[in-house]
Amino acid sequence: MPKISVLSITSRDLYIPEIIGCLKTQTFKDFEFVLVDDLKEQHLDYEKGVESVFKFIHITPEPIVPYYAASAAFNDGLIRCSGELIFFMADYVLPHFDCLRSHWELHEKYPKAF
């Protein structure tokens, strides 16, 4: 079980390679990336090459008619997270290489605050 689950939703495919690139450079390595993406079938190639760096769970949201609620997509991803700490990340955020380490250290120092 990873210490951190990074959860993001998107329908904008141009951000995905940038997000994955930033996650590959994280100094904290004990995490998984859960991406809820309406276009999963078109993005299967994003999963290649990250398995050795972090666990990547790439899912299509459960059908919701009409499907437009970001909160529903986050809920779909949230039930698949297995980390002790969940880091919600907007799809346009490119985390600093030390972002996850900093969050984990704060979680250890102030566990009730998270």
N, C-alpha and C positions, 0 to 999 in steps of 0.2 A: 504494500500500500504506500503510495507516495505521500510525502508530507504536505505538498501543496497541489491543489487542482486549480489550473488557470482555465477560466470559463469565458468564452466569447461567443457572440452570435453575429452573423453577418449575412447580407445578401449582396455585398459589394466585393466581387472577386479580386479586384486589384489590390486590396489590402492584405490578402492572405499571405502571399510570399514575403511581404515585409514583416508581418507579425511573426511568421515562422523563423525568419532570419534573426530577429531580435531574441526570440526564445532560444535559438541554438547557441547564442553567445552568453546566456545567463551564467553567472558564477555559481549559483545555487542549482544543483542538478537533480535534486530529488523532487520532481514534479511531473504532472501529466498535463496535457493540453486537451481540453474538451471544446470542440468547435461545432456549433450548431449552424448549419449552412443549407439553405434551400437548394443549392446547386451542387450537392455532394457528388453526384454522378459525373459532373463535368470537372471535378477537382481531385479525382482519385490520385493523380500524379503528385499532389502535394504531400501525400503520406510517405512517398519513397524518400529514403535518405534521412529521415528523422528518427527511425526506430532505435538507432544506436545512441541517440542523444536524449530523447524523452519519449514517453508514451503519448501517442496521438490518438484520440478518440474523435472521429469525424462522423457526425450523424446528421441525418435529415430530420427536421422537427416532425413530431406527430401531426397527422392531419387535423387541422382546425379550420372550420369553414365559417366565415372567411378567415384566412390566416394572415393576420397583420399585427398581432400583439407581440411586442418584444418580450413582455413579461412571460408569455406562454412559452416562447422559445427558450428563455433562460430557465424556466421550470423543467423543460424537456432535458436540457443539459445538466441541470442541478442534480437530478436523480441518478445521473451516470457518474458524477464526481465521487472519487474515493479518498481524496486527501483530507487530512486533519484540518487544514486551512483552505478556504476557497477564495481565490483572487478573481473578482469579477473585472473583466477588461472590455472596454468599448473597442469596436473593431478598428477605430482610427488611432488607437493608442499604440505607440511603439515604446515598450518598456526599456528603461535604462538597463545595462548589463548586470547591475547589482540590485535591481528592483526586488526580485524574489528573495534574495538573501536578506535584504533589509526588512522585508515584511515578516520573514520567518523569525529573525532575531527579535523584532518587536513582539511577535506572538509569544515567544518563549519568555520574554521579560514581563509582559502584561497579558497573561493568558485569558483573563476575564474581560479584557477590553475588546477582544476580538470575538 
